[in-house]
């Protein structure tokens, strides 16, 4: 039995690519829904039950109560399918729920797939130096014990770890497989999604106006400048965590159409058949993945354009 744990729309894309790349059968995907309405809606809309043998949907809250139930459910599925545990696929290397599943289920292999650019940090800071995980939580640990599960405790780096990533990581002792989004690209109609006469797509940024991030005034200046520099108009794709304050101000920008996405941008373009002349935005994981998937559409960074 192959088990996948995802907590975001982007992780779901990577999990599905890993499912095909590694020929993971049978497969069970555990989908943890987030806290934002847009994120939950997008993630639910992406789940294709025909691609997975089993789908388990859980909330992000009450992890110490729900995780033991997930562990017991997976154990029962192994018996049901007469299939011992094979590989655990996950997108949060240092996530609490990830480590609890690793501690309590005897997988033969672990495959870490991307959770945005966080992969770069976790690879250099945790995986290469083989750091031991230890994050004691008195209440959660005892709730786990009461339900018959072990806390993570001191969990050392595993030699059974492999990585499935879109990034060109420097070599180490860990086996690295490249994710080229082959499965997703095969389903695209790329010739219908680019035209020099089409609008410009603006990739919305998250955390605008928050401490340590781009201010709302600077962000709006970037958006207005892009809208002023094109005669074809701008289609603005908001970040799934965009605040209502940012949304309200962006919608006032002239020559701009605010697009309420139903899926991550990597899927939205082809699902809604949106034709663009180029994509612009501040550097983000979305910009990187879009450059790999939609190679025919020019992509431009405006990080220094204030």
N, C-alpha and C positions, 0 to 999 in steps of 0.2 A: 504494500500500500504506500503510495506517494502522497504526502500531505503538504499543502500549500497554505501559507498564512499571508493575507494581504490586508492592508489598512487604508489604502488610498486608490483612486482611479489609476494613477500611473503605475503603482505596484501591480495592479491587476493586469495591465498591458504586458508588463515584464513577466508576470507569472504565466500568462498564456503562451508567450514566446518560449519560456522554459519548458512548459508542458510538451510542446511540439518538438523542441530541440533535443530534449532528453528522452523522448518517447515514453513519457511517464504514464504507465497504466498498471493497475487502476489508479485513479486520482481522486483525492478529496480536497476541496478548497474550503478553508475557513476564512470567511469575510468579516472583518471587524469594521462596523460602521462608525464613522467619525461623529463629530459634534455639530458640524455646520449643515444647514438644510441643503445647500447646493451640493456639497460633497456627498452627502447621503444619497441624494437623488441621482447624481451621476454614477455613483458606484453601483447602486441597485440596477440602473438601466443597462449597465455593462455586462452583468452576469448572464452568461449563456449556459443554461442547465444542460444543453446537449453536449457540451464540451467536457463536462466533468461527471464522473460517476456519482459523486456525492457533493452536495453544497451545504455548508453549515454557516448560518448567518448569526452573528452575535453583536451585542452593543459594546461600545468602548468602556462603559462604566461597569462597576462591580466585578472587576477582573478576578479578584481572589475567590469569588463565589462561582463565577461562570467557567473559568479555566479548567477546574477539575472535571466539570461536566463534559467539556470538550475532550479532555484526555480520555475519559471513560467511553465517550462516543466513538472516538478513533479506535480504541482497543476492540470495541464491539464490531466495528466495520472490518477490522482485520479478520475476525472470526467469520463474519458474514460472507466476505469475499474469498475466504480461505487464502489470504494473502498477507504474509508477514510484513512488518514495517520495512520500507526500502529507504526513501530519501525524504528529507524535510527541506522544503523550499521556503525562504522567508526574505522579506525586504527590510527588516529592522534588526540589524546585527546585534545591537546592544539592548533591544527591547525586552522589558520584563516578561511579557507573555512568551516571547521567543525562547528565552532561557528556561522558563518553567517547562515548556514542552520538551526541550532538549534534555532536561534533567529527568523527566518522568517517562519518556518514551524512547526505547532503544533503537534508534535509527542507524542504518548502515552508512549513511552519507548525509552531509549537509550542503545545501547550495544556497548561497546568498546572492540575491539579485538586487537591482538598483532601487534605491529610495531617493531619487534625485541626486544632486551633487553630494549628498551626505556620504555616498560610497567613497568618495575621494578622501574624506577626513577619516572615516572609520578604517579604511584600508591602511593608511599610513600611521595612524595613531593607535589602533587596536589590533589589527590583524597581523601586520608585518612584525611588530614587536611581541606578538603572541601574549597579549595581556590577559590576565585572569579576571573573570567577571565576579564581582562581589557587591551586592547592593541589599543589605539586610533590611527587612521591613517587619517589625515585630508583629503588628496586627495581621498583615497579609500572610506572613509566614505561618502563623498559628492557625489561621483560617484554612490554609492549605493542608496542614497536618491533620486537622480535625476531619477533613474530607478524604483523608487517605493519600495525599500527595506530598511530595518532598519540595521544600523551598529550593531555590537555585543554589544557595550557599556559595561556596567558592567553586566556581565553574571554570576550569582551565581551558585554554585554546584547544580546539580539537584538530587533530591531524586528518580528520575525515572531511574537513571543510574544503569546498570548491566555490568559485565565484563565477557568476554569469552576468556580464556587464557590458554596457555600451561604451564604456571608457577604455582608453588604451593605457592600462595600468602598467607600471614598471614590474618586471618579473620578481618573484619571490618563491618561497617554498610551497605556496598555494597554487593549485591548478586553476588557470583562468580561461574561461570560454567567452568569446565575444558575442554579444547580442546585436545583430544587425537588423532586428525587426523584420525578418524575412517573411514571417507569417502575415504580418499586417500589410506589408508592401504588396504582397501578392493579391490582396483584395482591393487595392486602390485603382481608381480610374484617373491616373495622373494626367493624361492628356486633356481632361475636362476641367482641371483645377487650376490651370495657369493661363493667363492672357495679359499681355502688356497693357490692354485697355481696361482691365478690371480694377476694382478698388484696392487700396492698400490695407492689409490686415495689421492691426495693432495688438500685440500680445500684452494683456494686462498683467500688472505686477502685484504681488501680495505684500502685506504689512506696510502699505503706504501710510505715512503720517505717524507711525509708531517710533518709539525711541530707538535710535541707532539705524533707522532706515530712511529712505528718501522722503522728504517733506511733501505734503500735499501740493503746495504752491509750485515746487520744482517739477513735480510729476505732471501737473496740469500744463505747465509750460512746455514740457516735452510733447504731450499729446496735441496741444494746439499747434505747435510748430509742424508736426507731421501732417496735420489736417490742412494747414495753410500751404504746404509745399506740394500738394497733389490736386490735380483737377478731377481725378476719378473718384474722390471721396475716400473715407476711411471706415472700415468695419472694425469696431472695437470689441475684443473678446476679453471679458473680465476674468480676473483670477477667481478661483472658487472660494477664496477667503476674503474677497474684497468687501470692505465696510460700506455701509449704506451712505456714509458721508462722502466717500470717494465716488460712489455710483452717482449720487445726486449731482456732483460737480462735473463729472465727465459727460453726462448726458446733455449738459448745456453747451458743449463745444460745437461750433458750427462745422458743417461739412463732415459730420461724423454720425454713423449709425451704430447704436449700442446693441450688440447681439447677445441675447440670453442663451448661453450654450446649454445644451442638454447632455453633453458628454465632454470629456477632456478634449482639448484642441486637436490632439493627435488623431482623434476619431471624428470630431465634429466636422472638420473640413470635408471629408469624403462622405460622411453620413448625410450631411445637409447639402452636398454638392455645391460648396462655396468656392467660386472662382476668384483668384487673387492675382495681382501683378507682382506683389512682394509681401513679405512679412517683416515688421519692425518691432523692436521692443528692447527692454533692458535685459542684460544677460541673465539667463535662467535655465533650469533643466529643460523646460518646454522648448526654448529656442534651440538647444542642442539636439534634442530628439527630433524636432521638426526638420532640422537641417539634414538629418539622416534619413527620415522617412520621405519627406517631400523635396527630394534633391533638385527637382525641376523648378521650384519656386525660390527666387532670390530671398535671402534673409539678411537683415541689416541690424546691427547693434547700435543703440543710441545712448549708451551709458554716459558718454562724455558730452552729449549734446544737451546743454542746459540753457 
